[in-house]
Amino acid sequence: MKPLYRQFLFSSSLFYAAVFPLILLILVSSCEPLATDFPDIEGAHYYYAATTHPVPDTFSVIRVMTWNIRFGAGRIPWFGDACGDRVILTEDEVYGSLQAIADKINEVKPDVLLLQEVDINSKRSGYIDELQWILDNTYFNYAAYGSQWKAQFIPSDGLGRMDEANAILSRWKISDAERIQLAIRTDQDKLTRYFYERCCIVTGRIEIPYVKNLYALNIHASAFATDDTKEKHIIQFKDELDKINGEGGWFVAGGDMNTLPPGSDSTDYCIEDMCPGESFHHSYDDPFHKDGSDYTPEKHWLDALYATYQCAVPPEVYKTNQVRYFSHTTRGTHFWDRTLDYLFTNYHWVENSVVTHQDATKQSDHAPVSVLFVLPK
């Protein structure tokens, strides 16, 4: 789930009056824009581990995992989520969280890893290149990333510089990596939209010997849009999968889709996500629902994906024991209370091999999800 960032920090008329002229001056005089906009498709950035690690010569299955790592914040009560008040983390806090993340990765040992909310060079996380650190402290050899939220300077709450990414990590070389721009929210004023995130898909070909045309795709869909942006993201994601499938390729795909599986018993989490001083579900409340917490209108948004491709947790399996597959909570002291994280393929998962690693309660507000994938012959 993407932090709300106080929807998004620019709602006050006092802010506009005091800061907007300064922002305009900086925008006009700066050689580079304060916030980065992206083309529809561009090449992703490649990363390499400092030390190359050997890969087994023979294998018939690999483990794929997805994990939103909350930019190395662990369960610290950050101001944008979990009703916290922290904005800038210390290096020690971030490195401690990254070590716990790396320990879990090294324990599970996925071969292909989809990470969301990886900071590359952000003030909030001590300007640590988290992707390079994870590469150098695990057994992965290669990575590719695309920025999800990039700005030289965000003029609110001390956020400053931001570069948050979606990344694919692999034991094998990644080629043809691309960043695919997703739909931009239309429910924000222009200034807010200018500094806000740009959701994206990152895709790349995994160069496993004797396996042709195997792609990995990583998505982080919008969490707080009140328009149809999230639905557009899910449709765009399926379109990319359809394209690979139609060209005879294979894929492992997923990420943080910020919506619930079809058939979920509970679809409204406004009360669970409510912060002190907030009120929802009363006739006098405006808004009636907390943005990003009521999934009721989204009940069928994943139907087409489930109908076309193999989900690591099939709907009939999910419905028999929903709690077992919960992977997210906004409350740092509570157990997971909903499922937002997914893996799909157009080939075969090993039956009953999916694990939602719910013991990883301290590393992030999302639990990692992994599954064994049968390599196409």
Summary of the structure (lengths in Angstrom):
residues: 377
radius of gyration: 20.0
end to end distance: 36.1
largest distance: 64.3
contacts: 1236
relative contact order: 0.16
helix: 25%
strand: 27%
